[in-house]
Amino acid sequence: MLFAELKQNLTRDFSALPKRRLALLGDSATQFLAKAIKAYGYCEKINFEVYEADFDQLNSQILDPNSELYHSQPEYIVLYLSAEKLLDRFATTPLEARTDFAGQITSEIESWWTTIARHSKARIIHLNFIEINDAVFGHFAAKVPSSFPFQSKRINFELMQLAQEQKHVFLADVAGLSSAAGYAFAHDPRLYATAKVAFALDFLPAVAKAITDIVKAISGNVMKCLILDLDNTVWGGVIGDDGVENIQIGDLGMGHAFDHLQRWAKELQRRGIILAVCSKNNEDTAKKPFQEHPDMILRLEDIAVFVANWDNKADNIKRIQTILNIGFDAIVFVDDSPFERNLVREHLPAVTVPELPEDPSLYVAHLSALNLFETASFSDEDLQRTRQYQAEAARNDFQKSFTSIDAYLGSLGMVAEVKPFDDFSLPRVAQLTQRSNQFNLRTIRYTTADVDRLRNSADYVTMSFQLADKFGDHGLIGLIILKQLDAATAFIDTWIMSCRVLKRGMEEFIVNQMVRQARDRGVKRLVGEYLPTSKNSMVKDLYGDMGFAARDGKWELDLESFSEFKTFIRAK
Amino acid sequence: MSQTREQVLAEVNRVMCGVFNNPSIQLKYETTAHDVEGWDSLNHIELVLAVEKHFKIRFNFTELQKFKNVGDMCDNLVAKLAKAGNS
């Protein structure tokens, strides 16, 4: 997309879009970038209110707690230091100090990050440096620690290491964008010389997309599932016509192009994206390559939900969505057929349906350039996800053989572990507060640092719930944050539960546990609140169902008269 | 391809309406930045880049500094396009 096209969005009506306050601080002129961010926000239905600091005012804006930066109360602070300015600074660094140029720059940046965290709750989106070769040593610079290319690569590397420790910092890989587009595209020397604008205008849409992608991921808007078509998407040819020996994968025909797509999908699955199949085929025929073909990279155990039949794909995707219990807006559907793509777009507009090039060897390059799977966190639980959903699919089958729900629940052998938040659960807890949209009573988002503060405060009680049954371990599926308001009252600040464990008595179990903890502290009543969002209507009646009484827009449970619910979950 | 001064002015006018998101701009040869609302240094940069892209030419820095009004830019464009057409 060209800047001139993107800019047309600025004339649109933003008034219905949710606002996000974003501050932009740079050491070069940032006006065009600010425009690009605002305009790109429209593509993603975000109304960015951009506060732009004066040119090159990073130090004063960040260090002064009363600066305009902090007064603008940003939710996001974009820090943008240009590679060109970095090169100027390198040139004025004495020769003997150059081998530690990177250390000096990164420690300055790190101190900005920590200072910002002291004065603001904003998340920082830090743009890394384009890695320019100043051609002073040529390629040999790679072996010269005092050269600029050596030091600028080191800076980017060290920023990644520092950012791991700073949970409120997110790096935008501008160096990666520049190497994809080319430095001649990313930077216009005339624009920089005449106006100190370091990004070329037509590079700005890519930078604005990176920033917006990160903002979306932080606010919990992430893709969780990739649904794949099979014929001519996962392999070349039509399995029903060609037979398992003749489909193109591995060395046959265009096989390597399809290998590439399968490897990419497999990597996504390994990092916690759920894979599903949606194919017009007989189920047995469609499964055959996964079971029998030696060159298939994807195997049946990689696929959480496998749907192959002759119904229309929109209905089948609805089925997959029901089993997985995730939003349509967390689903990406990849299909080589324009007909199927359009059908799904038409019937399920919330599903992301990328175009696909006709040439299969371009599939992965095209899809990865879209950056569909941005995330704001990564934990060990992500790795377990496919197995959990497969167990859920098995549970669904198992469920059919029981007529009484109680008999079914009793037979599951459910065991729950209840613990205050600890060092291990901390990142997962923060991630759940950021991502959970449906079973989330108040949708308060917390960072790891926030959660850490709460669990160490005497006014709060924290509880995490892990659930296992005979089919497998669900991992951490629920969390509660109670805040003691006074000697007799505790407020349910946060109640989040995974939709995977609905309707099996977990809600009742959680209430029982809250009541026990509250009684131990001498509390006489629990107060809950439901704050509606566009996605959490499933819990609007939860407190009523749990025996809470409505009062003043909130819900109260009298602990003196409360008697525990019967559940089929044993506390570990 | 060579173009007349009038043709060039009309095209510059069209490019400018796009850059300024304002379809009602009417340029004359003697128009300067003071005469058009919103023609600040930032929009000026965008305008120059867009004109270059549109006519597939490049201005150099000294040329840009000499332009006193829209007419100067048009004359420069007419000369550049004639040269490109002849070569």
Interface residues (C-beta under 8 A of the other chain):
Chain A: A4 K7 Q8 L10 T11 Q31 F32 D188 R190 L191 A193 T194 A195 V197 L201
Chain B: G18 V19 N21 S41 L42 I45 E46 L49 A50 F61 L64
